[in-house]
Amino acid sequence: MDRIATMDRGLAGVADLMRWEILLTEGGFALDADSVCLSRLPEWIFNCNLFALWENEHCRPGLIANGYVGSVPNHEIIRTVVNNINDIPDIRRRFVWKKLRYKKRKVWQTTGPVPFTDAFFSSSSRDATILPSHFFLPLHHSGVAYTGDGPVYSCEFFAGTKSKYNEMTETDPAKLVQATRQRLADETGNKWRGHTTPE
């Protein structure tokens, strides 16, 4: 990973690399920094050997999000992600034979959800729990919104995708939570239902 970390992949790529290495070595729960907590997570979720969620069952079926991943240390799937990323000769670009030129690789395809999804489906491990997207991604960056009555524990702003990190970090946390709840209500047509209030 040291070789890859020195390549220019932007902050998102570096954050992904750190996430995978920390989860592999220490285990724990890693989530994207542009997430707003809306409810306390249930205890059962931390009993899973590995948990993650679908990015979105409707507009990205079969893709596992890497923005919310919990794992025990040295989990086989996380180890596979790290090994596969290390095996990419040039993580910044790939040669496209059809066009006879190099094409820049996108972060989500090299260090994000694509290698995580590939590792999940190629693994012999069957102890991973893949949660519904609405647990943490009730509003997808594509505009698809969850309108059901199931639990929503967090909401991601896709700040990297939409260039909104400054807006998030300059907002009072209590106001950010309230604005997120209102945004969920406005975009889903449902009144947001919290399960417990975060302390």
C-alpha positions in Angstrom: 0.0 0.0 0.0 2.9 2.4 0.5 3.6 2.4 -3.2 0.0 3.2 -4.0 -0.3 5.8 -1.2 2.4 7.9 -2.9 0.6 8.0 -6.2 -1.7 11.0 -6.8 -5.2 9.5 -6.1 -6.7 12.5 -4.3 -8.1 12.5 -0.8 -10.8 10.0 -1.5 -8.3 7.4 -2.8 -6.1 7.9 0.2 -9.1 7.7 2.6 -10.1 4.4 1.0 -6.6 3.0 1.4 -6.5 4.0 5.0 -9.9 2.5 5.6 -8.9 -0.9 4.2 -5.6 -1.0 6.1 -7.1 0.0 9.4 -10.0 -2.5 9.1 -7.6 -5.3 8.2 -5.3 -4.6 11.1 -7.6 -3.3 13.8 -11.1 -4.1 12.7 -13.9 -1.7 13.8 -16.4 0.5 11.9 -15.2 2.9 9.2 -17.6 5.4 7.7 -17.4 8.3 5.3 -16.7 11.6 6.8 -19.6 13.3 5.1 -22.1 11.2 7.0 -24.6 12.6 9.4 -25.7 10.3 12.3 -29.5 10.4 12.8 -30.0 7.4 15.2 -28.0 5.2 17.5 -26.9 2.0 15.7 -28.4 -1.3 17.0 -26.1 -3.5 19.1 -26.6 -6.5 16.8 -24.9 -4.8 14.0 -21.6 -5.0 15.9 -21.9 -8.7 16.3 -21.4 -9.2 12.6 -18.0 -10.5 11.4 -18.3 -8.1 8.5 -21.1 -5.7 7.6 -21.6 -3.3 4.8 -24.6 -2.2 2.6 -25.7 -2.1 -0.9 -25.0 1.2 -2.6 -28.5 1.3 -3.9 -30.7 -1.7 -4.9 -32.5 0.3 -7.7 -29.8 2.4 -9.5 -26.7 0.4 -8.6 -27.9 -3.2 -8.0 -25.2 -5.6 -6.9 -22.7 -2.9 -5.9 -21.6 -2.8 -2.3 -20.8 0.6 -0.8 -17.5 1.0 0.8 -18.5 4.1 2.8 -19.9 2.1 5.7 -17.9 -1.0 6.6 -17.6 -2.8 9.9 -15.2 -5.8 10.3 -13.4 -8.0 12.7 -9.6 -7.7 12.3 -8.0 -9.7 9.4 -11.3 -10.6 7.8 -10.8 -12.6 4.6 -12.7 -10.2 2.4 -10.9 -7.1 3.6 -7.6 -8.9 3.2 -8.6 -9.7 -0.4 -9.4 -6.0 -1.1 -6.0 -5.0 0.2 -4.1 -7.7 -1.7 -6.0 -7.0 -5.0 -5.3 -3.2 -4.7 -1.7 -4.0 -4.1 -1.6 -6.2 -7.2 -2.7 -3.3 -9.6 0.5 -2.3 -11.4 -0.7 1.3 -12.1 -3.6 2.4 -10.0 -3.8 5.7 -11.7 -4.4 4.5 -15.3 -5.0 1.5 -17.5 -4.3 0.8 -21.1 -7.4 0.6 -23.3 -6.5 -1.6 -26.3 -9.6 -0.5 -28.3 -8.4 3.1 -28.2 -4.7 2.4 -28.0 -4.1 4.8 -25.2 -4.1 5.0 -21.4 -7.3 6.0 -19.6 -7.4 7.4 -16.1 -8.8 5.1 -13.5 -11.6 6.4 -11.3 -11.1 6.1 -7.5 -14.4 4.2 -7.0 -13.2 1.6 -9.5 -9.7 1.1 -8.0 -10.0 1.6 -4.2 -13.7 2.0 -3.5 -16.8 0.0 -4.0 -15.8 -2.0 -7.1 -12.8 -3.8 -5.6 -14.8 -4.4 -2.4 -17.7 -5.9 -4.3 -15.3 -8.0 -6.4 -13.7 -9.3 -3.2 -17.1 -10.1 -1.7 -18.4 -12.1 -4.6 -15.1 -13.9 -5.2 -14.6 -14.9 -1.5 -15.3 -18.3 -0.1 -16.3 -16.5 3.2 -20.0 -16.5 3.8 -20.1 -14.6 7.0 -20.6 -11.0 5.6 -23.9 -9.2 6.3 -25.0 -6.8 3.5 -27.5 -4.4 4.8 -30.2 -2.5 2.9 -28.9 0.8 1.5 -31.5 2.8 3.4 -29.7 2.1 6.7 -27.0 4.7 5.7 -27.8 5.9 2.2 -31.5 6.8 2.1 -30.7 9.4 -0.5 -28.4 8.3 -3.3 -26.3 10.9 -5.2 -28.2 9.9 -8.4 -31.4 11.3 -6.8 -33.0 8.0 -6.0 -34.6 8.2 -2.5 -35.8 5.6 -0.1 -39.5 6.2 0.7 -40.2 3.2 3.0 -40.7 2.9 6.7 -37.5 1.0 7.5 -34.7 2.3 9.8 -32.5 5.1 8.7 -29.4 5.5 10.9 -27.4 8.0 8.9 -27.4 10.0 5.7 -24.4 10.6 3.5 -24.0 13.9 1.6 -21.7 12.6 -1.1 -19.7 15.7 -0.4 -16.7 14.5 -2.4 -19.0 13.8 -5.4 -20.8 17.1 -5.0 -18.0 19.3 -3.7 -19.8 20.1 -0.4 -17.2 19.4 2.3 -16.7 23.0 3.2 -20.4 23.5 3.6 -20.7 20.5 5.9 -17.7 21.4 8.1 -18.8 25.0 8.6 -22.3 24.1 9.8 -23.2 23.7 13.5 -23.6 19.9 14.1 -27.0 20.2 15.7 -28.2 22.3 12.7 -26.7 19.9 10.3 -28.6 17.0 11.9 -31.9 19.0 11.8 -31.2 20.1 8.2 -30.6 16.4 7.2 -33.8 15.3 8.8 -35.7 18.0 6.9 -33.9 17.1 3.7 -35.0 13.5 4.1 -38.6 14.5 4.8 -38.6 16.8 1.7 -37.0 14.4 -0.7 -38.8 11.2 0.4 -42.2 12.6 1.2 -42.1 10.8 4.6 -41.6 12.3 8.0 -38.3 11.1 9.2 -38.7 8.5 12.0 -35.8 8.3 14.4 -35.3 5.2 16.5 -33.3 6.8 19.2 -31.8 10.2 19.6 -28.0 10.3 19.3 -26.2 11.7 22.4 
